Amino acid sequence: LLPQRFHIVGYARKQLDLEGWRSNILLNLGCRVLDQKDCATKMEEFIERLSYMSGQYDSAADFAKLDAYLEDLEDGQPTGRLFYLAIPPNVCIGGQSIFAVSS
């Protein structure tokens, strides 16, 4: 179960349109609610919580923008952040060091 307040923010180098990114997720996301008649509503509520930012993995300025965006989403409320890093091996070392500095 997800908490009442949650956001999922995609971050990658590629410039993507938010609606296109959300549509791609919907194509690959199955409904997993117990009450199937509520499925469309639940999927829409979920999709509204998805956002996307583009930035470089080796840019402290881009990670600072990401941090500011996350803080804005959190709106001063206590929160936890979970990061999943799927970055190419050729930028992994640089990305990890910027990530460590930015956290």
Disulfide bonds with the S-S distance in Angstrom:
Cys31-Cys39 1.91
